[in-house]
Amino acid sequence: MTTAASLIPAGADLEELADRASTCTACDLYADATQTVFGAGPRAAPLMLVGEQPGDQEDRQGRPFVGPAGTVLARALADAGIDPDRSYLTNVVKHFKWRPAGKRRLHQKPNAEQVRACRPWLDAEIERVAPEVVVCLGATAAQALLGPGFKVTQQRGRFLEWDREPLVLATVHPSSILRAGDDQARRAQHASFVADLKVAAGALS
């Protein structure tokens, strides 16, 4: 199976990685995406937040978490007392997977082959940023890093064992809060999301 590993030169910094990723064709998603959406944030951020993939606005603007889910995330980070300038934002998959629905582009979940193809970019980001804590946002990110059997609903909000040095925990993706049925449900889910982020914040130096 083709992955992005061959595109990553030893010793490349984040800027060079982003440049290399801009021409990545390791999986088929590049063909329908506007552009690669690489991670963004400080080079030595103590916190890394990892989502599934860019959405419609991220694909258009070329930056992670600039759409509606990003607005939810920004508010939750503020409520958790986390400085966004000390956070690195990225996704497991760097291209937007979608299907047309009239004039809209609807999000589609990347499959296991697409996640595996793109995974070397995320591994390289973790190595270069060297965060103290990695927070997986949603099931796709959590399963990519922690294994396919991981259940966010059962294991969220606590630090877990894995094969890397940073502490890691998982929580929901902020887009799930947008899909909640009513205002009361959204408020409850937001509060739980903030509580998970506060666990991460408590471990930051």
Phi, psi and omega in degrees: 000136179284134172229176180280000187304321183290346181271355188256106180284146178300135176082001180294137177275179184299322180297316179291322177300316179298321179295316179295320182294336183296342179244020183290133176231029185294334173229178187279354187292335181301331188295327183253001180268152176291320184193165170288139175245099181274173179292164180214142178145181181299150181294333181234045181296135178287342181237131174242129178249124187242116176262192183279300185198162175294152175260194184302310182291323177297319178298322181284322186265342177081018179225147181284147172056048174251002179263198182303319178296327177295325177295317177297316180297316181300318179295318181294320177299317178298316180293334178272358179076027181258127179285118180298337179285355176248018183237140175251126183252134179204180178226156176296314181253135188262359176239148181282123175258125187210167171228148181284145174217086189068235178271357182265159174243113184266133179302137173235140181289130176294147180273175186298322180294320179293321177296315180296320181298323185270344187306323180303329177296316179295318177302319179293322178297316179299318180295317184284318181285324181052057181291161174281325183224136172247128176248120177273125181259099177097168187293319183298314179295316182296318181289329177296321184265332189245358177111152186294341181275000184291135180242109181299320183297333183261336190236015184286155168076015176218153181287144188232160177279140173203184189263023180237166180283319181298151168294150181222139170217165181235152174213186180285162171279139182302337178296334179294331178291323178296332182273358180300151191292327183208179184298320180297316179295319179296319178297318180295316180292323177298317180298319178293321177298314178298320179299320177296317180294328178293329174298314177298315182299325182294342181263357182277141179280000000 
